[in-house]
Structure formats: structure tokens, C-alpha cells
Amino acid sequence: MKKTILRTLIFVVVVLMAACKVTAQRYTTHQVKEGETLQSIAKQYRVTPYTILQLNKELKTADDVKPNTLLVIPLDGTPRPNDPKIEKEEKPPQIEPLGFKRHRVRRKETIFSITQRYEISEEQLKKYNTDLYASPLKKGMVLQIPEFPELEEDESALDFEMYTVQPKETRWSIAHKYGITIDSLVALNPDLPKNTSYLAEGQELKLPRPKGDSLEEQTVALFESYTVPKSIGLFRISQNYGISTDSIIKLNPEIIEQNGLKEGMVLRLPKQKPKSEIVNTDNYIFYEVKPKQTLFSLTRNLQISRDSLFDLNPELENGLKAGMVLKLPKMKAKSLEVKNALVLDKINLIDSIDVTLRPKLLYLLPFRLDRIDFRDAEKTEAQIKSRNDIKYALGLYSGTLIALDSIKKLGVSVDVKFLDTQRSLQAVKVALQKEILYDVDAVVGPIDPSLLGEVAVQASSHQVPVVAPYAAQNELSLGNVFFSVPNDDVMRQHILDHVAKRHKSEHIIIIADEKNQAAKDSILVAFPMARVAKMSEDGSLHLVDFQAMLSETEENWVFVETQQSNLAASVSSILNASNKETEEGNKVVVKMFTTNYNNAFENEVVSSSHLSNLNFTFPSFYKEVGNDAFVKAYRKKFGFSPDKYAIRGFDLTFDLLLKLAHKKNLFETSNIIGLTEYSGNRFNYFNDWSSGFFNEGTYLLKYEELRIKEVEADDL
């Protein structure tokens, strides 16, 4: 023991003597006390942990700092360990799990065998299964197993900084900037929400210091040679390269060996990145490298050359690693599938099913069984036909049954339960209190929007997503809700973008009644030169004024915005009559559009032949289906064709089950799965921070030859 202490003291003296030759900085020694850590000691002396490691070569990691260890510490006039001004060390935050998996206890299993299997501690197991504190492990118990992110060795740095999120930055752009994985970013910031990837401007994140400024990360940084010019010191070089003087000395030990920095000395320094570069969603899109990917497959899938990829991501010179975030030119978004500035891999959900997963769904539908007298068949049938809520519920239910049959044929088992909401808030509260929600993978419903808030709040406490079978209809912040029907703004923007891409010299006219002024304003924003037709006092179109607007040399593209069937019928008739040759031999061409297709245009008073002649084009979240596999299966099971509610129920449920059979977390799949399409519906969920997830999967349809057809990409 005495020899060990003596050797340590001799080493301290040698280090101090060598260091004093280089700088005028003073040093002291510190004997580690019980409970002290490298972080707490560094905080006391206001130095970085890496400085302490550098001066104490016998220490390889922070774990080597044990009681009675004698450390060399640089002095710079900051408070000492016994200074009363020093704040008490804060306990480091505990890393929260990214999610949970279920485990049903088998015969002869023990707590030790379970913790070994899932690589967690006994305390972690008991923390999320509190019954184990008082009760022994029993066969059949269902446990929650926490899943923690795996930190790579070079990313578990000891030195951190706080970073303020700038405008238009994402998790992926920041991860790229710091050279870490998304899992590491989440692990360092456990308070980040699990059900959204949104970052708010001004939000603060804990991140490792940039590469080249920490001991551990020097092994993976890119370096360049630097020849020391005349009259320059370590401080100037550290400022120019953005790293500490300690790091420069660590990279170039000859500075100490030659008693200081010398003119002409060739130093090894981290390669500098362009200082003027701003990395955000305005300039780049991003891609997260997946396991087992190669540079060849990466360049092929991302449609970029190897040289261009390396120019944008010089860290690739050190090798490709899973979890790396790469940046790509913004223009690549035109040819790749991109969501929230992240490039998505093309995933075939049916080919990516994991049959070991067993999704569990809970449906909340207004069957109104409490008000139906099943003893009277005629009355029951009349009730079902007259009530849209019951018709919608039964349609969703019947379509869901076909979806469950279809997913079963693919080898996936599903636990599903249907509850009758009775359109009563109290009934919903009572029903949910009886359910074990933390074990549910998704709640579908309720159909009544007034009940959504209660369902979303209860489900949110267990991080359970809620799939609403309609568009967003309120301003509540429901971060765990997936609105499965695109709203009017999404559909309006879809057709405006489509028309804008094809518009050249066509004459645009807007016909809008008083209740559709918002639609008129949106069209004018997209087409400032558009002309607005006058409406008469009785709400009809001012015919003389409108006819004067029509062009005989250019096509006339007319937007009709109304929910009145009579106005839709009269306007379409006028537009159809205007589609003719003039006395001068010119041909007036009129095409009709709307940003909001509703029941007014489907009313029998509106002529389908007029709409066909006008190539009437409109956005829709739903399209008619042909005789596909779903329709055949539905007819076989029920004996009649499905209505639009049944088609909706099948598409919504089948999409949900495929995503949960790929990865049993709907929040995660919303980030990695792009557009999906089934019988008559598309799904493409975008996360709008705390407001929820919104489906942007829509169609553009048009009347042609007395039929409604989908608009082709290059068609109008």
C-alpha cells in the first residue's frame, strides 16, 4: 500500500513539473471521497472531465475514479471543494425507457432469469411492475419489460453542452450536426415526448460536445495537418478550430515534449467544417442509416453518387454505421418519399409482418343497443336505416370483421374488443375505467367527436394512440390522436397544388357563395390574377357579368364553391352551355373545379352529363371501389355489397393491423411508414406536434364519360 502511494506521489510530481514548463497554470491534488464521481469533482474545480482524465493517465474511464484515488487537478482560481458557495451535486437524471414489451411468465421462470433475458436490472423490472415489491413471481403474470436505447461507446461521452433548437431544425438535422444517433439523442433527453418527433424553436437539448472537443470522440473525428506559423499560440489555434487547448495537447503530445508550441511544428487537428453552413429543413433532407446497409445499396436507394454523398457527409470516411444521420440535397425530395424532412425507406408492410406480435385493439362504437328492441324486426330495421350513427357503426364493424379475417390469413393473431359508447360520456367513462388500457395497442373511435376528449386523455396517460374515424373538428391539443380522415384544408391544398403545376395561361374564375369565402380567399392566394364572379342578391350567379368574364382565346378554369345543390345545378348548367363555338368561329372551353366536394354536387338535381362535359375535377378522401378482394370477401360473408362505411372500416383496420404487426408502436411507424392505400382509402399520417396526427392521403377525381375516375399524375 505504501509503495502504491509513493509511486502515485512520484507520478504527480513528474506531471506537475512537466506541465509547469509549458504553461503557468497551477495544479493541486484531490483525494477522492466516498460518493464522489468524475463529474462532481470536475464541477467543483470548474474543469472538464476530460482535463482530469488527461492529467491522470492511469484513469481510462470515469469508473476508475474510486475512493482514496489521488487526482491531479489544474487550478484557475475557481472555488475549492470546501467552498460553501459550491452547490450540492445534483443527481443525474435517470434514463427513461423508450417503450415496453409484454412478457407472460412461464413455469419455472425467476426474476433473475427474466432480467438476464431482457438485459435489465431487478430494480428496473420492479419499478415498472410494482406488484413484485410485495408479491412473488407467479406463472401467468403479465409483466411490462422496459426497452432502453443502446448507447454506442463513442456516443456515451462524459462532457455535454446545452443546445438551443433553431428554426426549422429537426431531431435528424441536430443528430447529423452532432454526429450521434436518434436513440442517443432521446437517451440524453429523456423528457422528449415518445409520441411525437417535434422540436420547438428555443427548446434546449443536452448533447455531447462537438467532435474534436472531447477525448473519447477524437478516435472517430477527421483530421488534417496544420503547420504552426510565426507568433501564434495555443489559445489562437483553439479559437480558430473551435476546440480546447487541452484537446490540442492531447492530440499533439510533442508540444509538452518540446517544451511548448514551436513555429513550423506540424499539428494534427480536427478537420474544420464550413462555418457558414446552416443545417436545417430549408437546405437539406435527412436519412437514418439502417443496420446491414452498405454504401452501394445506400447510393442506389438514395439516387446519389458516392462522391456526392461523401462531400455532404465527410464523416463517412470513417465508415458507415447504423444509426448515422446523413444529409441530402433538398432537391432530392422530388424523387424520394420524404416525411418531415426525413427520407423514408420503401417498406412493404405485408412482407414485413412479425407473426410473433399480437396486436390488441379496443373499438368504441355507438351501437345504441340500449335503445333497440330486437323483438320487433321491422322497428329494428327502421331504426338502423334512419340513424346515421348506427349505420356508420355497423359499417365500420362489418368492415373490421373482414379486416380481422384477412390479417388472420397472414398469420397474425389479434385481440379485439368492441364497446358500445351509447353516445354517452358517462357510459364511456365507466367503460374505460374497467379496461386495462396500458395493455392496448390502439383505441379506434369514438364516432361522436364530443366523446373524443375523454377517450384521448385516458388513453394518453398510458401512451395509447386513439384512431378517430373522422377529420379533426376541434382545437383541442390531442397529441395521441390519429385523425384518419383528411380535413378540408388538406384536400383544398391538394387540388390547388395540382392546378398550379399545370397552369400556364388559362383564365381562372371563382364562383363562391357567402358561406365559402374562405375557399375563395385560398384560391386567390394561389392565383392572384383570378377573377371573382358577382353573385345576385338572391344568391344566384350574376349571368351577364359572368359571361363577360369568359375568354374566347384561353381555356376557362372555373372554381365553384358552394354547399347548395340548387346553385351547383344552375352553375354547372350555365358552364356547360358556355362550352360552345362562337359566331366568330372561336371555341369557348370551360372546365369546372371545386376545392370542397360535398353532397350538393351529388344531388340528383345536378346533371352528371354536365359535370362530365366540364371534366369536373375535385379532391376526395375516398374513391369508389371495383370488384376487388375485399368486396368479394364482404359479399361472401354478408350476402350484399359493402357501403362506404364498411369500406372505411376495412381499410382503416387493415392499415392499423399491418402497421402494428410490423412494429408494435403506432407512434413509431408513423415516422417510418409513408403513404399506404387499400380498397378506397389512403393513409399518410403527419404529426403536428401536440395537436395530433393528421391523415394527408387524398385523391383527385374527375367526371369523365359519365363516370368518376382518378386523375392521373400528368392529367387535369
C-alpha positions in Angstrom: 0.0 0.0 0.0 2.8 2.4 0.9 4.6 1.6 -2.4 1.4 2.4 -4.3 1.0 5.7 -2.6 4.7 6.5 -3.1 4.5 5.7 -6.9 1.4 7.9 -7.2 3.1 10.8 -5.5 6.2 10.5 -7.7 3.9 10.4 -10.8 2.1 13.5 -9.6 5.4 15.4 -9.1 6.6 14.4 -12.6 3.4 15.5 -14.2 3.3 18.8 -12.4 6.9 19.6 -13.3 6.3 18.8 -17.0 3.2 20.8 -17.1 4.7 23.8 -15.5 7.3 24.0 -18.3 4.5 24.5 -20.8 2.1 26.9 -19.1 2.0 29.0 -16.0 -1.1 27.2 -14.8 -1.0 25.9 -11.2 -2.1 22.4 -10.0 -3.3 20.7 -6.9 -4.2 17.2 -5.8 -7.5 15.8 -4.8 -8.2 12.6 -2.8 -11.5 11.1 -3.9 -14.0 10.7 -1.2 -16.8 8.2 -0.8 -19.7 9.1 -3.1 -17.7 11.5 -5.4 -17.7 11.0 -9.2 -15.6 12.3 -12.0 -18.5 14.7 -12.9 -18.9 16.0 -9.4 -15.1 16.6 -9.0 -14.9 18.3 -12.4 -17.8 20.6 -11.4 -16.2 21.5 -8.1 -13.0 22.7 -9.8 -14.8 24.0 -12.9 -12.8 21.9 -15.4 -14.0 19.3 -17.9 -13.9 15.6 -17.0 -11.5 15.1 -20.0 -9.0 17.5 -18.4 -8.8 15.3 -15.3 -8.5 12.2 -17.4 -5.7 13.8 -19.5 -3.6 14.6 -16.4 -4.2 11.2 -14.7 -3.1 8.7 -17.3 -3.8 5.7 -15.0 -7.6 6.5 -15.4 -9.1 5.1 -18.5 -12.8 5.8 -17.8 -15.0 7.5 -15.2 -15.5 4.2 -13.5 -11.8 4.1 -12.4 -12.4 7.1 -10.1 -12.7 5.3 -6.8 -12.5 6.4 -3.1 -8.9 7.3 -1.9 -7.7 7.8 -5.5 -5.3 10.7 -5.7 -6.0 13.0 -8.7 -4.1 15.9 -10.3 -6.4 18.9 -10.8 -5.5 22.2 -12.6 -6.1 25.4 -10.6 -7.5 28.6 -12.1 -8.8 30.5 -9.1 -12.3 28.9 -9.0 -14.0 27.7 -5.8 -12.4 24.7 -4.0 -14.1 21.6 -2.8 -14.8 23.0 0.7 -16.0 26.4 -0.6 -19.5 27.0 0.9 -20.6 28.6 -2.4 -20.4 25.3 -4.2 -23.8 23.9 -4.8 -24.6 20.4 -3.8 -24.2 17.9 -6.7 -27.4 17.1 -8.5 -28.3 13.5 -9.0 -28.0 12.7 -12.7 -31.4 12.1 -14.5 -32.5 8.5 -14.9 -32.8 7.4 -18.5 -36.5 6.5 -19.2 -37.4 3.6 -21.4 -38.4 4.2 -25.0 -41.2 1.8 -24.7 -42.4 -1.5 -23.2 -42.9 -5.1 -24.3 -45.2 -7.7 -22.7 -43.9 -10.9 -21.1 -46.1 -13.6 -19.8 -44.4 -15.5 -17.0 -43.8 -19.2 -17.8 -43.4 -22.1 -15.4 -40.0 -22.2 -13.6 -39.1 -18.7 -14.6 -37.5 -16.5 -12.0 -36.9 -12.7 -11.6 -33.2 -13.4 -12.3 -33.8 -15.3 -15.5 -36.2 -12.6 -16.8 -33.7 -9.8 -16.0 -30.9 -11.8 -17.7 -33.1 -12.5 -20.8 -34.0 -8.8 -21.3 -30.7 -7.4 -20.0 -32.3 -5.2 -17.3 -31.8 -5.0 -13.6 -34.1 -6.4 -10.9 -34.8 -2.8 -9.8 -35.8 -1.8 -13.3 -38.2 -4.8 -13.6 -39.8 -4.0 -10.2 -40.1 -0.3 -11.0 -42.5 -0.9 -13.8 -44.2 -3.9 -12.2 -44.8 -2.7 -8.7 -46.7 -5.8 -7.7 -43.3 -7.6 -7.5 -42.4 -5.5 -4.5 -45.0 -7.2 -2.4 -45.9 -10.4 -4.2 -43.7 -13.3 -5.6 -43.4 -14.0 -9.3 -46.2 -16.3 -10.5 -46.9 -18.3 -13.6 -49.2 -16.4 -16.0 -48.4 -12.9 -14.7 -48.1 -10.3 -17.5 -45.1 -8.0 -17.0 -44.1 -4.8 -18.6 -40.5 -5.0 -19.8 -38.8 -1.6 -20.3 -36.9 -1.2 -23.5 -33.9 1.2 -23.1 -31.9 2.7 -26.0 -28.4 1.3 -26.7 -25.7 3.9 -26.5 -22.7 3.3 -28.7 -19.4 3.6 -26.9 -18.2 6.7 -28.7 -21.6 8.4 -28.0 -21.7 8.0 -24.3 -19.5 11.0 -23.8 -18.8 12.5 -20.4 -18.8 16.1 -21.5 -22.0 17.8 -22.6 -23.4 21.1 -23.6 -26.9 22.6 -23.8 -28.1 23.3 -27.3 -30.9 25.7 -28.2 -33.1 24.4 -31.1 -33.1 26.9 -34.1 -36.0 27.5 -36.5 -36.7 24.6 -38.9 -34.4 22.2 -37.2 -35.5 18.6 -36.6 -34.2 15.7 -34.4 -32.5 14.3 -37.5 -30.7 17.6 -38.5 -29.4 18.0 -35.0 -28.3 14.4 -34.7 -26.4 14.9 -38.0 -24.8 18.1 -36.7 -23.6 16.3 -33.6 -22.7 13.0 -35.2 -25.0 10.9 -33.0 -27.9 8.6 -33.4 -31.6 9.4 -32.8 -31.6 6.8 -30.0 -28.7 8.6 -28.3 -30.4 12.0 -28.6 -33.5 10.6 -26.9 -31.4 8.9 -24.2 -29.7 12.1 -23.4 -33.0 13.9 -23.3 -35.5 11.5 -21.6 -38.1 14.3 -21.3 -38.6 14.3 -25.0 -42.2 13.1 -25.8 -42.4 9.5 -27.0 -45.4 10.1 -29.3 -44.0 12.9 -31.4 -40.7 13.8 -33.1 -41.5 17.6 -33.0 -38.9 20.0 -31.6 -40.0 23.6 -30.7 -37.9 26.6 -31.6 -36.0 27.7 -28.5 -36.2 24.2 -26.8 -33.0 23.2 -25.0 -31.3 19.8 -25.6 -28.5 18.1 -23.8 -25.9 17.0 -26.3 -22.3 15.8 -26.4 -19.7 18.5 -27.2 -18.9 18.6 -30.9 -16.4 16.2 -32.3 -12.8 17.2 -31.8 -13.5 18.8 -28.4 -13.7 15.6 -26.3 -11.3 12.8 -25.5 -13.5 9.9 -26.4 -14.6 11.4 -29.8 -11.0 12.1 -31.1 -10.8 8.4 -32.2 -13.6 9.0 -34.7 -13.0 12.6 -35.9 -11.5 13.5 -39.3 -8.1 15.2 -39.0 -5.9 17.5 -41.1 -2.3 18.7 -40.8 -1.6 22.3 -39.6 1.8 24.0 -39.7 2.2 26.5 -36.9 3.0 29.9 -38.3 5.1 32.6 -36.6 3.7 34.3 -33.5 0.7 32.2 -32.8 -0.2 30.5 -29.6 -2.4 27.6 -28.4 -5.2 29.9 -27.5 -5.5 31.3 -31.0 -5.4 27.8 -32.6 -8.1 26.6 -30.2 -10.3 29.5 -31.2 -9.8 29.0 -34.9 -10.6 25.3 -34.7 -13.3 25.6 -32.0 -11.6 23.1 -29.6 -10.0 23.4 -26.2 -6.2 23.7 -25.6 -6.4 20.5 -23.6 -7.7 18.7 -26.7 -4.9 20.1 -28.8 -2.2 18.9 -26.4 -3.9 15.5 -26.2 -3.7 15.2 -30.0 -0.2 16.5 -30.1 1.9 15.3 -27.1 5.1 16.6 -28.7 4.0 20.1 -27.5 4.9 19.0 -24.0 7.9 17.0 -25.1 9.4 20.1 -26.9 8.6 22.5 -24.1 5.8 24.3 -25.8 4.4 25.3 -29.2 7.1 26.0 -31.9 7.0 27.8 -35.2 6.9 25.2 -38.1 5.6 22.4 -35.9 3.1 20.3 -37.8 0.0 19.6 -35.7 -2.8 17.1 -36.0 -6.1 18.9 -35.7 -9.8 18.0 -36.4 -10.9 18.8 -39.9 -12.9 22.0 -39.9 -16.5 22.2 -41.2 -17.7 25.2 -43.2 -18.7 27.8 -40.5 -21.3 29.4 -42.7 -23.3 26.3 -43.3 -26.8 26.2 -41.8 -28.2 22.6 -41.5 -32.0 22.7 -41.3 -35.0 21.7 -43.3 -34.7 24.7 -45.6 -31.4 23.3 -47.0 -31.4 19.5 -46.6 -33.4 16.4 -46.1 -32.1 13.6 -43.9 -31.7 9.8 -43.8 -31.1 7.5 -40.9 -28.8 4.6 -41.8 -30.3 1.2 -41.1 -28.5 -2.0 -39.9 -26.7 -4.1 -42.6 -26.9 -1.3 -45.2 -23.9 -0.8 -47.5 -22.6 2.2 -49.3 -23.6 0.6 -52.6 -27.2 0.0 -51.5 -27.4 3.4 -49.9 -26.3 5.3 -53.1 -28.7 3.2 -55.2 -31.7 3.7 -52.9 -31.0 7.4 -52.3 -30.2 8.0 -56.0 -27.0 9.8 -55.3 -23.4 9.2 -56.3 -20.8 8.0 -53.8 -18.7 11.2 -54.3 -21.7 13.5 -53.7 -22.7 11.5 -50.6 -19.1 11.8 -49.1 -18.9 15.5 -50.0 -22.1 16.2 -47.9 -21.2 13.7 -45.2 -17.4 13.6 -44.7 -17.7 11.5 -41.6 -18.4 8.6 -43.9 -14.6 8.4 -44.4 -14.5 6.7 -41.0 -17.0 4.0 -42.2 -20.8 3.6 -42.4 -22.6 2.8 -39.1 -26.2 2.0 -38.3 -27.9 5.0 -36.8 -25.9 7.6 -38.6 -27.9 10.6 -39.8 -26.9 11.7 -43.3 -27.9 14.9 -45.0 -29.0 15.0 -48.7 -29.8 17.9 -51.1 -33.3 19.4 -50.6 -33.9 18.8 -54.4 -33.8 15.0 -53.7 -37.2 15.3 -52.0 -38.8 15.3 -55.5 -37.7 11.8 -56.3 -37.7 10.2 -52.8 -40.5 9.7 -50.3 -40.0 12.3 -47.6 -41.9 13.0 -44.4 -41.0 15.8 -42.0 -37.7 16.2 -43.9 -36.8 12.5 -43.3 -36.3 10.2 -46.2 -38.5 7.1 -45.7 -37.5 3.6 -46.8 -40.0 1.8 -49.0 -41.5 -0.8 -46.7 -43.9 -3.5 -47.9 -46.0 -4.0 -44.8 -47.3 -7.4 -45.8 -43.7 -8.6 -46.4 -42.6 -7.1 -43.1 -45.1 -8.8 -40.8 -43.8 -10.2 -37.5 -46.1 -13.0 -36.6 -44.8 -13.1 -33.0 -46.5 -9.8 -32.4 -50.1 -9.9 -31.2 -51.9 -6.5 -31.6 -54.6 -5.6 -29.2 -57.4 -3.2 -30.3 -60.3 -1.6 -28.5 -63.2 -0.3 -30.5 -65.7 2.3 -29.2 -68.8 2.4 -31.4 -72.3 3.7 -30.9 -74.4 0.6 -31.5 -77.1 2.0 -29.2 -78.0 -1.5 -28.1 -79.8 0.1 -25.1 -82.4 1.6 -27.4 -83.1 -1.2 -29.9 -85.9 -3.6 -29.3 -84.7 -6.7 -31.1 -88.1 -8.4 -30.6 -89.5 -6.1 -33.3 -87.6 -6.9 -36.5 -89.3 -4.2 -38.6 -88.8 -1.5 -36.0 -85.1 -2.5 -35.6 -84.5 -2.3 -39.3 -86.2 1.1 -39.5 -84.0 2.4 -36.6 -80.8 1.2 -38.3 -81.8 2.8 -41.7 -82.8 6.1 -40.1 -79.9 6.7 -37.8 -76.6 7.6 -39.4 -74.6 6.9 -36.3 -75.8 3.3 -36.1 -75.4 2.9 -39.8 -71.8 4.2 -39.6 -71.1 2.0 -36.5 -72.4 -1.1 -38.2 -70.5 -0.3 -41.4 -67.2 0.1 -39.5 -67.9 -3.0 -37.5 -68.6 -5.2 -40.6 -65.6 -3.9 -42.5 -63.4 -4.5 -39.4 -64.6 -8.2 -39.3 -63.3 -8.7 -42.9 -60.0 -7.0 -42.0 -59.6 -9.3 -39.0 -60.2 -12.3 -41.3 -57.7 -11.0 -43.8 -54.9 -10.4 -41.2 -55.5 -13.8 -39.7 -54.8 -15.4 -43.1 -51.4 -13.7 -43.0 -50.6 -15.4 -39.7 -51.2 -12.6 -37.3 -53.3 -13.1 -34.2 -55.3 -10.2 -32.9 -57.1 -9.5 -29.6 -60.0 -7.2 -30.2 -62.9 -5.9 -28.1 -65.9 -3.8 -29.1 -67.7 -1.5 -26.6 -71.0 0.3 -27.1 -70.5 4.0 -26.2 -74.3 4.6 -26.3 -73.2 8.2 -27.3 -73.0 8.9 -23.5 -70.0 10.5 -21.8 -70.8 8.8 -18.6 -71.0 5.4 -20.3 -67.6 5.9 -21.9 -66.0 6.9 -18.6 -67.4 3.8 -16.8 -66.4 1.5 -19.7 -62.8 2.8 -19.9 -62.3 2.6 -16.1 -63.0 -1.2 -16.4 -60.4 -1.6 -19.2 -56.7 -2.2 -18.7 -55.6 0.4 -21.2 -51.8 0.1 -20.8 -52.1 -3.3 -22.5 -54.0 -1.9 -25.5 -52.0 -1.0 -28.7 -54.7 1.3 -30.1 -58.2 2.5 -29.5 -60.5 3.0 -32.5 -63.3 5.5 -32.0 -65.4 7.0 -30.7 -67.5 8.1 -33.6 -69.1 11.0 -31.7 -66.4 13.9 -31.6 -67.8 15.2 -28.3 -66.5 12.0 -26.6 -63.0 12.1 -28.1 -61.5 14.4 -25.5 -62.3 12.0 -22.6 -61.1 8.9 -24.5 -57.9 10.7 -25.6 -57.0 11.9 -22.1 -57.5 8.5 -20.5 -55.6 6.7 -23.3 -52.8 9.3 -23.2 -52.0 8.5 -19.6 -50.9 5.1 -20.8 -49.4 6.3 -24.1 -52.0 4.6 -26.1 -52.9 6.0 -29.6 -56.5 6.8 -30.5 -57.6 6.5 -34.1 -60.6 8.8 -34.8 -62.7 7.7 -37.8 -63.2 11.3 -39.0 -61.3 14.6 -39.6 -60.2 17.0 -36.9 -63.2 19.0 -35.7 -61.9 21.0 -32.7 -58.9 22.9 -31.5 -58.0 20.6 -28.6 -54.4 19.5 -28.3 -54.8 15.8 -28.5 -51.2 14.6 -29.2 -52.1 10.9 -29.2 -55.0 11.1 -31.7 -54.7 9.9 -35.3 -57.4 11.7 -37.4 -57.9 9.2 -40.1 -60.0 11.4 -42.5 -58.1 14.3 -44.2 -59.6 17.7 -43.3 -60.9 20.3 -45.8 -57.6 22.3 -45.8 -55.6 19.3 -46.8 -57.9 18.5 -49.7 -58.2 22.1 -50.8 -54.4 22.4 -50.9 -54.1 19.2 -52.9 -56.2 20.4 -55.8 -54.7 23.9 -55.7 -51.2 22.5 -55.9 -52.3 20.2 -58.8 -53.8 23.1 -60.8 -50.9 25.4 -60.1 -48.4 22.9 -61.5 -50.4 22.7 -64.8 -51.5 26.3 -65.0 -49.9 28.3 -67.9 -52.2 31.0 -69.5 -55.6 29.6 -68.6 -58.3 32.0 -67.4 -59.3 31.3 -63.8 -62.7 32.4 -62.4 -64.1 31.9 -58.9 -67.8 31.4 -58.2 -68.4 31.3 -54.4 -71.5 31.9 -52.2 -71.4 33.8 -48.9 -70.6 30.7 -46.8 -67.5 29.8 -48.8 -65.5 33.0 -48.7 -62.5 31.1 -47.0 -62.3 28.9 -50.0 -62.4 31.9 -52.3 -59.6 33.6 -50.4 -57.4 30.4 -50.6 -57.8 30.3 -54.4 -56.9 34.0 -54.7 -53.7 33.4 -52.7 -52.7 30.6 -55.1 -53.9 32.5 -58.2 -53.8 36.3 -57.5 -54.9 37.1 -61.1 -58.1 35.0 -60.8 -61.4 36.9 -61.3 -64.3 36.6 -58.8 -67.8 36.3 -60.4 -70.5 38.5 -58.9 -73.5 37.0 -57.1 -77.0 38.4 -57.3 -79.0 39.4 -54.2 -80.9 36.1 -54.2 -77.6 34.2 -54.1 -77.6 33.1 -57.7 -74.9 33.8 -60.3 -74.9 37.2 -62.0 -75.2 35.7 -65.5 -74.3 38.8 -67.7 -71.3 39.7 -65.6 -70.0 36.1 -65.7 -70.4 35.7 -69.4 -68.4 38.9 -69.9 -65.5 37.2 -68.0 -65.2 34.2 -70.2 -62.2 34.1 -72.5 -62.6 33.0 -76.2 -58.8 32.5 -76.7 -57.8 30.7 -73.5 -59.4 27.9 -71.5 -61.6 29.0 -68.6 -61.0 27.1 -65.4 -63.9 27.8 -63.1 -63.9 27.0 -59.3 -67.4 26.5 -57.9 -67.6 26.8 -54.1 -71.0 26.0 -52.5 -72.9 23.6 -50.4 -76.2 24.5 -52.1 -77.4 21.9 -54.5 -79.6 24.4 -56.4 -76.6 26.7 -57.0 -74.4 23.8 -58.0 -77.1 22.6 -60.5 -77.7 26.1 -62.1 -73.9 27.0 -62.3 -73.0 23.6 -63.9 -75.8 24.1 -66.4 -74.6 27.6 -67.2 -71.0 26.4 -67.6 -72.0 23.5 -69.8 -74.0 25.9 -72.1 -70.9 28.2 -72.3 -68.8 25.4 -73.7 -69.5 26.1 -77.3 -68.3 27.8 -80.5 -69.0 31.5 -81.0 -70.4 33.2 -84.1 -66.9 34.3 -84.9 -65.7 30.7 -85.1 -63.9 30.8 -81.8 -64.4 28.0 -79.3 -65.1 28.7 -75.6 -63.6 26.0 -73.4 -64.8 25.7 -69.8 -63.6 23.3 -67.2 -65.1 23.1 -63.7 -63.4 22.6 -60.3 -64.1 22.7 -56.6 -61.9 22.6 -53.5 -64.8 21.1 -51.4 -66.7 18.2 -52.9 -69.9 17.7 -50.9 -73.5 16.4 -51.1 -74.5 19.5 -53.2 -72.7 18.1 -56.2 -74.1 14.6 -55.7 -77.7 15.7 -55.5 -80.0 14.4 -58.3 -80.8 17.9 -59.5 -77.2 18.2 -60.7 -76.7 16.8 -64.1 -74.0 14.1 -64.3 -73.7 14.7 -68.1 -73.0 18.4 -67.5 -70.3 17.5 -65.0 -68.8 15.1 -67.4 -68.8 17.6 -70.2 -67.0 20.1 -67.9 -64.4 17.5 -66.8 -65.5 18.4 -63.2 -62.4 17.8 -61.0 -62.4 17.7 -57.2 -60.4 16.4 -54.2 -61.7 13.5 -52.1 -60.5 11.3 -49.2 -62.5 8.3 -50.7 -62.9 6.7 -54.1 -65.3 4.1 -55.4 -64.0 0.6 -55.4 -64.4 -2.1 -58.0 -64.8 -5.8 -57.5 -61.6 -6.3 -55.5 -60.7 -9.0 -53.0 -62.3 -7.1 -50.1 -65.6 -6.6 -51.9 -65.7 -10.3 -52.8 -64.9 -11.4 -49.3 -67.6 -9.0 -47.9 -70.3 -10.3 -50.3 -69.4 -13.9 -49.4 -69.7 -13.2 -45.7 -72.7 -11.0 -45.6 -74.5 -11.6 -48.9 -74.6 -8.0 -50.1 -72.1 -5.3 -51.3 -70.3 -3.0 -48.8 -71.2 0.6 -48.4 -68.6 3.4 -48.0 -68.7 3.0 -44.2 -67.8 -0.7 -44.4 -65.0 0.0 -46.9 -63.8 2.7 -44.5 -63.9 0.2 -41.6 -61.9 -2.4 -43.6 -59.2 0.0 -44.9 -58.7 1.7 -41.5 -58.5 -1.5 -39.5 -56.3 -3.4 -42.1 -53.9 -0.5 -42.3 -53.7 -0.3 -38.5 -53.1 -4.0 -38.0 -50.4 -4.2 -40.7 -48.5 -1.3 -39.0 -48.9 -2.9 -35.6 -47.7 -6.3 -37.0 -44.6 -4.5 -38.4 -43.7 -2.6 -35.2 -46.0 -2.7 -32.2 -45.9 1.0 -31.7 -48.2 3.2 -33.9 -46.3 6.4 -33.0 -43.0 4.9 -34.3 -44.5 3.6 -37.5 -46.0 7.0 -38.3 -42.4 8.3 -38.7 -41.1 5.5 -40.9 -44.2 4.5 -43.0 -45.3 6.7 -45.8 -48.4 6.6 -48.0 -50.5 3.4 -47.8 -53.5 2.6 -49.9 -56.2 -0.1 -49.8 -59.7 -0.6 -51.3 -60.9 3.0 -51.3 -58.8 5.0 -48.8 -55.3 6.3 -48.4 -53.4 6.9 -45.2 -50.4 9.1 -44.8 -50.2 10.5 -41.2 -48.2 13.6 -40.4 -47.5 14.7 -36.9 -48.4 18.3 -36.0 -46.6 18.4 -32.6 -49.2 18.3 -29.7 -52.2 18.6 -31.9 -52.2 15.0 -33.1 -51.6 13.0 -36.3 -53.4 14.1 -39.4 -54.0 11.9 -42.5 -53.0 13.7 -45.7 -53.8 10.8 -48.0 -56.2 12.1 -50.6 -57.4 11.5 -54.2 -58.0 13.8 -57.1 -61.1 12.6 -59.1 -62.9 13.9 -62.1 -66.1 13.2 -64.1 -65.4 11.7 -67.5 -67.8 9.8 -69.8 -70.5 9.8 -67.0 -68.1 8.1 -64.6 -65.8 9.2 -61.8 -62.2 8.4 -62.5 -59.0 9.1 -60.6 -56.9 11.9 -62.1 -53.6 10.7 -63.5 -50.4 12.4 -62.4 -49.9 14.2 -65.7 -53.6 14.8 -66.4 -56.0 17.5 -65.5 
